[in-house]
Amino acid sequence: MKSPVYLIGVGMGDGGTLTVDAADAIDACDLLIGAPRLLEPWQDKGKETQAIIPAQEIADCILSQDNRCTVGVLLSGDVGFYSGAKNLYPLLEEEREVIAIPGISSLVYFCARIHTTWQDVHLVSAHGRSCDAAAEVGRNAKTFFLTGGSSGPAELCARLRDRGLGKVKVWVGERLSYEDERVTYGTAQELAEEEFDSLAVMLAVNPNPDKGRAYIPTLTDEDFIRGDVPMTKEEVRALALVKLRLEPGQKVWDVGAGTGSVSVECARSIPDGDVFAIEKKQEALELLSKNKARFGVSNLHLVAGEAPGALEGLPAPDRVFLGGTSGSLGEILGIVLRKNPAARVVAAAITLETLGEAMRCFEGMGLANVEIAQISVSKARAVGPYHMMNAQNPVFLISGEGQG
């Protein structure tokens, strides 16, 4: 008979937020596993403990025990709120009975402490994850952040301040439930200058959010830091984003990213997604880095290298923009469709030869709904008291999607 494995939400960490069910489950366990902070209260009570955090290592430890050993994994907050339980379920369920015990999450606890509701809060984890804090807060009336690492409350507030959201009201909760718990209130501008404990959460309240409004590209070419590296111009960039049809949480590749104009717009469009800017030229990589910092898009990841080789280690893309392929368009498309047969691809072409190659590859590899759009843009320039139209090079955008 195999003993069960308990995944136990222990609340904030102090015994006062431990539920009766969680306490009973802990009492029934022969071995407790978890982060050192969560194990401390039980080490003095004679419980056998092992401080382990990675899910696979926890699972390996559990499955190496005698089947009669009842094991409990202590997880902070609630097992369903950004919890390690998510990764443990598939590792354990086929081998042992798994019983999950819910706990009090930091969201529930903190909102009670500051006398506000949480059913209308937008949830974001910035703990070991990339996020565009300004975009999240800009679109939502109430945004809750789990913080940590390089995305602590002060850093998040600084991002808000630098993007024109310095007057947003912010509450920060540090070491919730412990004796030295502290709740701080102020504007994002004020709290950007404070120091906070690494164990902290944050709630930002924006009285005038752009909630429900679709993202519209608003950056001009002059907004970007530019050099001698090619850049997709704003009119072409706007249509490229329309053709990409981005959706929340997607992974995007921008191959041959140049100055990063398309990458930045994509990252701003889907702040909960990830954008990978692949570029081989050092000058372009330096501009990419500067523009990433300029617009505060932490979900933009720079990939130094030449496609197709530089693409192998990347996660499967949902959307791909091909701004420059250096004659390897077919090989690049092959990798894209191998990683995600349903990926949507948009390629830019200036020459007829590149257009022809793109059409052969798109149709030859079975992409569906293939479309070609030609963009011809002319802009006025002053000639004495008159204005004349100067034509820019026409650009072709070829779009299509895999049928996987």
N, C-alpha and C positions, 0 to 999 in steps of 0.2 A: 504494500500500500504506500503510495507516494504522498508525502505531506504537501500541503499547498504552499504556494509562494504568495506573500502579501506585498502589494505595492501600496504604500501607506502615505497619504498626504498628511503631513504633520503641521500644517499651518505655517506661521511665521518663523517658528523655531523655538520660541519660548513655550513652556508647558501650558500656559494659559490659553493658547489657541488650538490645543490638541483636543479633538472630539473624543467622546467616550468610546466609540467604535474603534478609533485609531489606537487609543490606549489599551483596549482589550486585545487588539491584534498584536501589538508590540509585546504584551505580557505573554502571549501564546508562542512567540518566536524563540527559537534556540540561537539564531544568529541574525544580527542586524547589519545591513550594508547601507552605505550612503556617504555623503560628504562629511568631512570631519566636524563641521559646525553642527550638523543635525545629530550626530552620534554622541556628542559630549554629554547630554543629560543622562544617557543610559549607561555610560561607561562606569560611573560610580555606583551603579545598581547591580553590578555583577553580570551584566549581559555581555556575551561574546560579540565583538564588533569588528568589522573590517571596513576601512576607509577606501572606497572605490567610487569613481565617478563615471568613466566611460561605459556605455551600455553593454558593449560586447564583453568587456572585462567583468562586469557585474554578472552577466549571463553565464560566462565561463565558470565563475566562482560558484554560482548557485548549482549548476549542473554537475559540478565536481563533488558536491556534498552527498552524504548518504541520503537516500530517498526518504528516510524517516526524519531528517532534519527539517524543521519548519523555519523558513527564511523570510525575513521582512526587509524590504528595500524602503528606506526612508527618503521621501521626496518633499522638497519644500513646497509650501502652499497647497494647491489642489492638483490631483493627478491628471486633470483635464485642461489645465491652463499653463501652456508653454512648459510642460513637464517632461522629464526623462521617461515617464511611463510610455509615451508614444513609441519610442524606439525599443523598449523592453518587451512589449506585447508579442511582436512577431518572433522574437528570439526565445521566448519561454513557453508560449501557449501549446506548442506541439509536444512538449516534454513534461510539463507540470501543470497542475491546475493553478490558475492565476486569479487571485481575488483582489480587486482594487477597492481601496477605502478612500473616499473623497475627503478633502480637507478644506480649510478656509484659505482662499487665495489672497494674495497681496492686494489685488484689485478690490475685492469685497471689503477687506479689512480697512484699507486706506480710505475708500469712499465713505465708509461709516465714520471714520475719524474726522473727516472734513465736512461731514453733513451734506453729502451730495449723493444722487442716484448713480447707478452704474449701468442700468439697462440701455442707456443712450450714449455710452462711451465707445469711442473708436479705439481698438486695442492694437498696440505696436510693441514688438520686442526689439530693443536696441542692444540686447545683451549678447554680445558675440555675433551680431548680425548687422548688415548694412541697412540703413534707412535714411530717407530724405526727410528729416524732421520738419523742415519748413513746409514741404508739400503736404505732409500728413496733417499738420496743424492748420495749414491754410485752407484745407477742404473740409474740416470737421469742427463742430462746435466744442466738443470735449474729446481730448486725446490722452490716453493713458500709456505711459512708457515704462516697460521694464528696462532698467539701465544697467550698464556694466562695461568694463574695459575702457576703451577710448571714447565710449558714448555715455559718459556720466551726465548727471543733471546740468552741471555748469557748461559742459561742452554742447549739449543739446540746446540750452538756452542761448549760447553764443551763436549757434547756427540760426536760431529764430531771429535774434537781434540783427545779424548781418543780412538777413533777407527781408527786413522791413517789418518784422513781427515782434519788435522789442517791447511793445505795450501789452502783449498777451499776458493774461494772469496765469501764474504758475504756482502749484503746490508741490513740494518735495517732501517725501517721507523717508527718513533714514532709520535703519535698524528697528523696523516695525516690531512691536510687541516686547522688545527688550527694555530693561530698566533705563537705558540711555536713549530710548526712542526720541526722535526729534522731528517735528513737522514745521517746515518753513514756507512762508507765503511771500510772494512779491511778483514783480513783472519779470519777463524773460531778460530784459536789459539789466535789471538789478541782480538777479540770481546768476547771471553769467560771470559775475565777479566773485562769487562765493566758492567755498570749498565744501564738498560733501563726502560722506562715507561711501565706500564702494558698494555697500548693501543698501540700495536706495531705489525708490520708484518716483514717478513724476506724473502729474496731471496738468495739462495745459488747456485753458478755456479761451476760445476765440469767439468774441461776440459777433463777428461778421465773416463767417466762413463762406467759401465758394462751394458749398456742399451741393453735389449733384451736377455740377457744371463740368462738361467735358473739357479735357485739356486742349487748349488751342496754342500752337506754336506762336510765341510772341517775341522771340529773340531776333534781333537784327544782325546782319553780318558784322556791324561795328561793335556789337556787344562782346564778340569773341576776341581773345588775344590771338593775333595773326602774325605769320611770318611769310616765308616764301613757299610754305607747304600748301598744296591745293586744298580748297574748301568747297563743300557743297553749299551753293548760295541759297539764300532764304526762300526764294520762290520755289526752287526745286526741292529744298528741304521740307517745306510745308506739304507738298504733294507726296513726297516720299513717305512721310508719316501717315498720310491718308491711306496710301497703298499698303503700308505695313499692317494696318488694322490691329494695333496693339491692344492687348487686354491685360487687366490687372494680374500681377504675379508672374508674368512671363519672363523667359530668358531670351535675350536678344544678342545676336552677333552683328557687329559693324566691322566688316572686313575691309582693310585699307582705310582706316578711320581718319587719316589726315589730321586736321586741327581738332576734330572731335565734335563738329557742329551737329551731325546727326546723332552721335552717341549721347551728347548732352540733352538734346531734345527728347530722345527716347527715355533717358533716365528720369527726366522731369515728368514725363508723361505717365510712367508706371513706377512710382516710388517704392512699391512693394515688390518690384521685379528686380532683375539683375541684367546689366548691359555690359558686354565684353567688347572692348575696342581693340581690335587687332591691327598692329602697325609695325612695319619693319624699319622705318627710318628714325634715327635718333632725334633729329630735329623735330619731327612730328610728335614723337613720344614726349618730348619736353613741353611742347605746346599743349598736348593732350592733358598732361599733368597740371599745367597752369590753369587750363579751362575747367578741369574737374574741380580744382580748389576754388576758382572764381565763382562757380555756380553752386558749390556745396553739395554736389551729387555723389554721396558716398556709396550709392549702389552702382556706380560706374567703375569697372575694373579694367585696368590697362594690361594688355597682353603684348609683350615685346616679341616679335618674330614674324616670319614670313609664312603666309598661307600657301599651300595647305598644311604644311608641317606643324605650324603653331596651333592648329585647331584640334588636334587629336586629344589633348588633355582637357579640353573644355567640356562643360556639361552640355547635354543635348539642347539645341536651340528651338524655340517656338517660332521665332521670327529672325530673318537674316537680311541685312542690307549689304549689298556688294558694291562698294564705292570704288574699289581698285583691286583687280585680281592678278595683274602682271602676267596675263596669258594663261593662267591656271584655272579658269572659270569652271571647266568640266570637272577637274579633280576636286575643287572646292565643293561644288554641288554634290558630288558623289559622297563626300564626308558628311555634308549636311543631311542628306536623305538617309544615309546609313544610321546616323545618330537619331534622327527623328523623321520617319517617312512622311509625316503629315506637316512638316515645317512649311511656312509661307516665306517666299523669297522675293526680294525686290532688288533688281540690278540696275545700276546707272551706266549709260553708255554715251560717249560723245561721238565716236567714229562709227561709220557704217559697218566696218569690219567687226568691231566689238558687238554691235547690234546683231549682226548676222550670227556670230558665234553664240551669243546669248540665246537667240531663237533656236538654233540647232540643239543646244544643250537642254533648254527647257522642254522642248518637244521630244527630243530623243530620250530624255529620262522620265518622261511620262507625267510631267507636271500638268495640273488641271487649271482651268480658268485663266489661261495665259492671256495677258493684255499688254499692249504697247501704248504708251502715251508719250507724245513729243511736246516738250515745253520750249517755247521760244519767248524770251523776255527781252524787251527793249526798255532802256531807261533814259530819261531826258538829261541833257547837259547844256549848260549855258554857253552860248556863242555870242558874245557881245550882248545886245539887248534881246536876242532871240534864244529859243530853245530848240535843240535838235535831238532826235531819238537815236541812241546808240544801241545797236543790237548785240546781245551776248550770244555766245555759242549755243545753239540748240542742244538740248539734252533729251535722251530717250530714257524712259523708265519702263523696264520689263518686269512684270509681276506674275506670279503663279504660285501654286501650292501643291505639295505632295498629296498623294491619295492613300497614304498608309492608315 
